Amino acid sequence: MFEKGQRFETSHDNESYEFVGKWSGSMVLAPENDENAEVLIYTEGEINELLDDGKLKLLNGPEMMMG
């Protein structure tokens, strides 16, 4: 299970995203780059598949961002 604030990186362009909440049961990942306005919306199962395939990388959790 993922928690709000966790950060991910796409492998194709090394763009970083933060899990900001849910929409209709899917996870919403918002870009950390202010010039990118495109959010990613995937189910938790799709996120796990992207992680397994190496297309998405988990950078850290919210507890790692503090401090």
C-alpha positions in Angstrom: 0.0 0.0 0.0 1.3 3.4 -0.9 1.1 6.5 1.2 0.5 10.1 0.2 3.8 12.0 -0.2 5.7 9.0 -1.7 7.8 10.0 -4.7 8.3 8.1 -8.0 10.5 8.6 -11.0 9.7 7.6 -14.6 12.5 5.6 -16.4 11.9 7.0 -19.8 12.5 10.7 -19.0 13.6 10.7 -15.3 10.7 12.9 -14.3 9.8 12.8 -10.6 6.2 12.6 -9.3 4.6 12.7 -5.9 1.6 10.7 -4.9 -0.9 13.4 -4.0 -4.1 11.5 -3.5 -6.7 9.4 -5.1 -9.3 9.9 -7.8 -12.1 7.3 -8.3 -10.0 4.6 -6.6 -6.9 5.4 -8.7 -3.6 6.9 -7.5 -2.8 10.5 -8.7 0.9 11.3 -9.2 1.6 15.0 -9.7 4.8 16.2 -11.3 7.4 17.9 -9.1 8.6 20.0 -12.1 6.5 23.2 -12.1 6.7 23.3 -15.9 5.0 19.9 -16.3 1.2 20.1 -15.7 0.5 16.4 -16.7 -0.5 14.2 -13.8 -0.3 10.4 -13.9 -3.4 8.3 -12.8 -2.9 4.6 -12.3 -4.5 1.9 -10.1 -2.3 0.5 -7.3 -2.0 -2.7 -9.4 -0.8 -0.7 -12.4 1.8 1.1 -10.2 3.1 -2.2 -8.9 3.4 -3.5 -12.5 5.2 -0.4 -13.6 7.6 -0.8 -10.6 8.2 -4.5 -11.4 8.8 -3.7 -15.1 11.3 -0.9 -14.2 9.2 1.8 -15.9 8.7 3.5 -12.6 11.0 3.7 -9.6 10.0 4.5 -6.0 12.3 7.2 -4.7 11.3 7.5 -1.1 8.4 7.7 1.3 7.0 10.7 3.2 9.0 9.8 6.3 12.2 10.2 4.3 11.3 13.7 3.2 11.2 15.1 6.7 14.5 16.1 8.3 
